[in-house]
Amino acid sequence: MRLPETCFAILSALALAAPASAQSPQPADPRSPPKLIVAIAVDQLSADLFAEYRRHFRRGLARLQEGAVFASGYQSHAATETCPGHATLLTGVHPARSGIIANHWFDPGIARADKRIYCSEDPRDPASTSERPVVSPGLLKAKTLGDRLKVIDPRSRNVAVSAKDRAAVMMSGHAADAAYWWKSGSFASFRGRKPSPAAEAASREAAARIATGEPGFNPPQWCAARDLAVPVSGFSVGTGRFPLAAGDEGGFRASPRIDAATADLAVRLVDELDLGRGAAPDVLSVSFSATDTIGHRYGHQGVEMCIQLAELDKQIGRIFDHLDRRGVDYAVVLSADHGGFDAPERLGRQALPAAQRADRALAPGQLAKAITASTGIAAPSGDLIYSDGLFGDYYVSRALSPEQKARVLVELTAMLKAHPQVGAVYTATELAAEPMPSGSPQDWTLLQRARASFDAERSGDLVSLLKRAVVPISSPSLGGSIATHGSAWDYDRRVPILFWRRGMAGFEQPAPVETIDIAPSLAALLHLTVPEGEFDGRCLDLDGGAADTCGQ
Ligand code: ZN
């Protein structure tokens, strides 16, 4: 029987009113599975930034510090980029197994002209290119927590929101009920999926803010010491306030406001899908992208990052407040897809004169030119060498004879090894022969770190790692990037991992753990049985007292 609309109105009014009695929600029974997992990724939130700012947090990031705090979490692999990092969070496997080895890799043998592959595209779709991808989870070779829950009970909802498609896709995986990301001024989803009313409302609200413009942010008093201009390359950073000119969508996207829009959509989706109050547990993944954009544009130690982290704290708090008002029993994990490193110009002033920018000669085009000059070998079609920057995976053209390819590889290896900024070069053969690393990730060799990023199908013929403190941006630009991540060094690998659930006995564990430990830990909390060997990580006991959240 169909209920009259007034009935629905009354029922929804009751549903909205019910949480009023939940102003001080009761602690959950720690043995019962939570009804909702809130998985938060803060893009580029290094363990170093967390350590620097944690005492200033007052809202969401303060509450999480009452839970289980792993101050030295590791994205333990070498290629510390957004897509591989997000893929570890809820799959529990290294990039070597998820297949997400980088944001972009190359398939020199693919039929399309664009040999570059974007991690969350469908390269078989003729409409897809690495620059204009048809967004898809198809390249992810692993299951996410949400995927696993939906197999057990299809009533579980698997929802993800971010400003970046790759973040939302890698956290929700293959069976997303709702996945949204920011695209040209509004929230978009997979092709053919119409944005829900919640997504449309969040987009309208963001559009209104963009249309009118807004004044800059006032930094909290504790940001004052960082409010210092540093010259970079004909411009300076360090004192920005993010004023928003009317109509400046790019400015909105590169400010704390995009995180507010992301939180706004997350909150709306909680209501729209009634997350955490269904018959089966739900997963809400929220990846905040502004810390990354601001880290790239302004570096880590200016007033810009200080403003950003203060604003992020508020947005995370807003999501928790909303769930509390609705009386949801939820467990939270917060981590990051990778860390980051400041601009060498500021590092040089702040006691790290060794920091430097990478040499443009490491770019694939430059290397190819030199190799053609010394060997006479050129690619009959396409490029001789493919790579996505000044380090990482290098691929040799598939249009060469085996002898030519071997010669080019020898030459390329020698050139990279001879370069003063290169720390290590490994061939695919060497990486394939290396066992998957285990033990404390802080003690792994560079070869072991690179092994955790290696997928025989997708990785390059060679992997080159830069020396510590070499920043792979040779030409910094205003409004572009001045600083970055991606290296095999701990400033890019170390991230905080925080778990919280109401009533849990919190603790601080400084020993290294890994982001691949998150999924097994949450699976145990949810009493989810996962076949032996499907995770690379291990379950972390999230109760600081006598209870053991891993022991069932
Ligand atoms: Zn990232």
Residues whose N, C-alpha, C, O or C-beta is under 5 A from the ligand:
A	BS01	ZN	D43 Q44 E81 T82 D292 D337
